[in-house]
Each structure stands twice: as structure tokens, then as C-alpha cells.
Amino acid sequence: MDIRPLVTPDDHAAALHEIERLWGAETGTGDGDKLDLLATLVEHYEERHFPLGEADPVETICVHMEMTGRTQRDLAQLLGSASRASELLNRKRALTMDMAHKLHKVWKVPADALIKPYELDASVRRRA
């Protein structure tokens, strides 16, 4: 594949296919450089065509879990209980600074993505 600007959905798909083929190439090699350039082009294309907006802390945790292959059980182990993990993911419990610190320190979730204000489930506020 020749490296060129990604303009169409077909260009995007071809670049993703090539990235998959090159995945794991060593940095500093021809394939590694090509992988880096294609990843940058795909990132730029996706930011323009599929804007996500800014994720709240719960969305950030969910995306991080999906990207790293982690499960709710893994989150429960990190936070100390299954109910705490469930309540957090279902927006029934707010993320504490201790939880945010663990997520940042152990899972390497960016701290600034975890300290943003967000809404809890409205039914929880009514009962409180």
C-alpha cells in the first residue's frame, strides 16, 4: 500500500487492513515507520469523520477496559469488591479519589480523564 492521505471510507479500510498486517513491526524499521505513519493518518481521519467528544470518567473506564481486554471482574479486584465495581459502572456510585488513583497507578488510565465531574443515575439521587 502506498502511503497517501485518507479521503474515502475505502482509503480508511485499506489503511486499517495494512496496519493489521504490519502490527508488531519494530520501531525504526521500514515496516515500523510505515505502521507509525498509517496509524497517524488513521487517527486524523477518524477524528475528522467520527468525532467522539469528551468521555466522562465512567465512559473512559469502559473504553479502557475494552481496549485492554479487562473485565468487570478485573475492575472488582482492583477496587476491592464486585458490588463497588458494578455500582461504579452503572453510575450508582461516584468514583472516589482512591479509585481514580488505583486506576491511574495500576491500569495507567490518564488521571485527568478520571477527575472530571459526571452525572450519577438519576434514580439514585431521588432515593437519597
C-alpha positions, 0 to 999 in steps of 0.5 A, a space after each residue: 500500500 502506498 502511503 497517501 492521505 485518507 479521503 474515502 471510507 475505502 482509503 480508511 479500510 485499506 489503511 486499517 487492513 495494512 496496519 493489521 498486517 504490519 502490527 508488531 513491526 519494530 520501531 525504526 524499521 521500514 515496516 515500523 515507520 510505515 505502521 507509525 505513519 498509517 496509524 497517524 493518518 488513521 487517527 486524523 481521519 477518524 477524528 475528522 469523520 467520527 468525532 467522539 467528544 469528551 468521555 466522562 470518567 465512567 465512559 473512559 473506564 469502559 473504553 479502557 477496559 475494552 481496549 485492554 481486554 479487562 473485565 468487570 471482574 478485573 475492575 472488582 479486584 482492583 477496587 476491592 469488591 464486585 458490588 463497588 465495581 458494578 455500582 461504579 459502572 452503572 453510575 450508582 456510585 461516584 468514583 472516589 479519589 482512591 479509585 481514580 488513583 488505583 486506576 491511574 497507578 495500576 491500569 495507567 488510565 490518564 488521571 485527568 480523564 478520571 477527575 472530571 465531574 459526571 452525572 450519577 443515575 438519576 434514580 439514585 439521587 431521588 432515593 437519597 
